[in-house]
């Protein structure tokens, strides 16, 4: 098992390197450079000033030289300084926002598991029943509806008309005056809508994979033998069927990590949450190349690490993989 994990960790290095090469090339493809809008709209800016600004940013060098320079710094966990007006180190900006995004993604994943797996189990156990068809219609409707549009509707309903939930930010104005438990309650109050809406998009995949996987397991001979022995149905589902049916679901969870990270750009922008997604959007709009690359590298690492955790969980659940 340890050798398997070490091999996967070593394999992550060339994967991460390839992702950085593609990302670095792609972000330089769109026209425009950092500060180009302010320079082009100012008739007093001469060509010498423009060349000096490009030299300060290092944009006067060939693209491969810029990448190698960036790679040398990144190897030391130095993502450089932001091209934005504050000029802060990129790693500091990411440290402030990364815990927020990871917390929201983890809570969304837990909510997906808590709701999606029982829906899949019930749909498999009572296949083609009226409730099964209703649940199937519900999860696919949530998958098909654009979540940014649904988020706006929820904000209008729960935030404006009913005035039950806040619709922006993570904290209230009087947050610093609250007690510890009041602060926790205030944070939870602000996170209800983003986490719930983020989880809606993943329900369809998890529940459908759980249903199809469990139906396949229930057709196996050992399940028929367990029924023939007179074992209770709940025991058969819990002890024999569920363990094997969860194997494909574990793989899907690892593949769901990029979707959650990508979805944070939408939700954090809509709800004004100061996380990685909002920072990424603002950096793209301002052509802040160091911050964009820093966020992409962190996101790629978290994605690869999530897939590694899924493979480890797969090996824990299936002894055949450990033996192999």
Secondary structure, 3 states (H helix, E strand, C coil): CHHHHHHHHHHHHHHHHHHHHHHHHHHCCCCCCCCHHHHHCCCCCCHHHHHHHHHHHCCCCCHHHHHHHHHHHHHCCCCCECCCCCCCEHHHHHHHHHHHHHHHHHHHHHHHHHHHHHHHHHHHHCCCCHHHHHHHHHHHHHHHCCHHHHHHHHHHHHHHHCCCCCCCCCCCCCHHHCCHHHHHHHHHHHHHHHHHHHHHHHHHHHHHHHHHHHHHHHCCHHHHHHHHCCCCHHHHHHHHHHHHHHHHHHHHHHHHHHHHHHHHHHHHHHCCCCCHHHHHHHHHHCCCHHHHHHHHHHHHHHHHHHHHHHHHHHHHHCHHHHHC
